[in-house]
Amino acid sequence: MAKVKNRFEQVDEIQSDAITLSLGKDGDKEYGVVVFSASASAGRLVQDSISGQLAPQDSFRSAIKLARDESGRGRHGPAGCVEAGMG
């Protein structure tokens, strides 16, 4: 089976058809939040799944792992993407 490559795009808002990684800053603390939209879950979720504030490196890792897991389920469309936005 061929490996699916994740695609990264910079966006201005949460995308309803993809995993979104939002980066932000609270004072001196930088963080990331991962949003997995229910509409991108092929019916597995009834509401969006939103992480808490994570360290930036952990948020990237989490978003990439989620995208790979979705790609492994045969999803080669938008749910296999990770879109990064600045919050």
C-alpha positions, 0 to 999 in steps of 0.5 A, a space after each residue: 500500500 502506498 503511503 499517503 503524504 500529508 498536506 499542509 496549508 496556512 488558513 485563516 479559520 477552522 476548516 470543516 473538512 480537515 484537521 486544523 492546527 491553530 497556533 497562538 500565544 498567551 503572553 510569553 507562552 506559545 501553544 497549539 490547539 488541534 481541531 478535528 471537525 466532525 464533518 471530516 470524520 466520515 461519521 465517526 464523530 457527532 461533534 468537533 474534537 478540540 484539544 486543549 492548549 498543547 506545547 507547540 511541538 506536541 500540537 504538531 505531533 498530535 495533528 500529524 498523528 491524527 492525519 496519519 491515522 485518518 489516512 490509514 483508514 483509507 481517507 485520502 481526501 481532506 481529512 488526511 490534511 493538516 491545516 495550520 492557522 495562526 490564532 
